[in-house]
Amino acid sequence: MVKNMAIGMEAAIAAIGAGIAIAGGAIGTGVAQSAIGAAGLGLIAEKPNQMGIVLLFLVLPETLLIFGFVISILIMIDAGLI
C-alpha cells in the first residue's frame, strides 16, 4: 500500500539541487578525463614507462564526482530527505 508521498517545495528544490551537484561533478569529470586520456595515450606511445603517472593523472578528476556526491548527500540530509 502506498502512503502519502507528498513532500514540501523546499524538499523538492533540495532534491533537484542534489541532482545538479552530482550531474555537475560527473560532467566535469568526463571533460577532464577526456583531455587527460588523450594526452596520456600520446605520452604512453612515446614513453611506455610513464604509465603509472598517466594513470594517476587519469584518476585525479574522479574526486570531482566524489565531492559532488558528498555535497548531494549533505543537501538531502539538511532537507530531511534522508
C-alpha positions as CSV (number, residue, x, y, z in Angstrom):
1,M,0.0,0.0,0.0
2,V,1.3,3.4,-0.9
3,K,1.5,6.0,1.8
4,N,1.1,9.7,1.1
5,M,4.4,10.6,-0.5
6,A,3.8,14.4,-0.7
7,I,6.9,16.5,0.1
8,G,7.2,20.2,0.5
9,M,8.5,22.6,-2.0
10,E,11.8,23.0,0.0
11,A,12.5,19.3,-0.2
12,A,11.7,19.2,-3.9
13,I,14.1,22.0,-4.6
14,A,16.7,20.4,-2.4
15,A,16.4,17.1,-4.4
16,I,16.8,19.0,-7.6
17,G,19.9,20.7,-6.2
18,A,21.3,17.4,-5.1
19,G,20.9,16.1,-8.6
20,I,22.6,19.1,-10.1
21,A,25.5,18.6,-7.7
22,I,26.1,15.1,-8.9
23,A,25.5,16.0,-12.6
24,G,28.0,18.9,-12.4
25,G,30.6,16.6,-10.9
26,A,30.0,13.9,-13.5
27,I,30.2,16.4,-16.4
28,G,33.4,18.0,-15.0
29,T,35.0,14.6,-14.5
30,G,34.1,13.5,-18.1
31,V,35.5,16.6,-19.6
32,A,38.7,16.5,-17.6
33,Q,39.3,12.8,-18.2
34,S,38.8,13.1,-21.9
35,A,41.5,15.6,-22.3
36,I,43.8,13.8,-19.9
37,G,43.2,10.5,-21.5
38,A,44.1,11.7,-25.0
39,A,47.3,13.4,-23.8
40,G,48.1,10.3,-21.7
41,L,47.8,7.9,-24.6
42,G,50.2,10.1,-26.6
43,L,52.7,10.1,-23.7
44,I,52.4,6.3,-23.3
45,A,53.0,5.8,-27.0
46,E,56.3,7.7,-26.7
47,K,57.4,6.7,-23.2
48,P,55.8,3.4,-22.1
49,N,57.5,3.6,-18.7
50,Q,55.3,6.6,-17.8
51,M,52.1,4.5,-17.4
52,G,51.9,5.0,-13.6
53,I,52.0,8.8,-13.9
54,V,49.3,8.8,-16.6
55,L,47.1,6.5,-14.5
56,L,47.5,8.8,-11.5
57,F,46.5,11.9,-13.6
58,L,43.6,10.0,-15.0
59,V,42.2,9.1,-11.6
60,L,42.6,12.6,-10.1
61,P,39.4,14.1,-11.7
62,E,37.3,11.4,-10.0
63,T,37.5,13.5,-6.9
64,L,35.1,16.0,-8.5
65,L,32.4,13.3,-8.7
66,I,33.1,12.2,-5.1
67,F,32.8,15.8,-3.9
68,G,29.5,16.2,-5.9
69,F,28.2,13.0,-4.3
70,V,29.1,14.2,-0.8
71,I,27.5,17.6,-1.3
72,S,24.3,16.0,-2.6
73,I,24.2,13.8,0.5
74,L,24.6,16.8,2.7
75,I,21.9,18.7,0.9
76,M,19.5,15.8,1.2
77,I,20.3,15.3,4.9
78,D,19.7,19.0,5.5
79,A,16.3,18.9,3.7
80,G,15.3,15.8,5.7
81,L,15.1,13.5,2.7
82,I,17.5,11.0,4.2
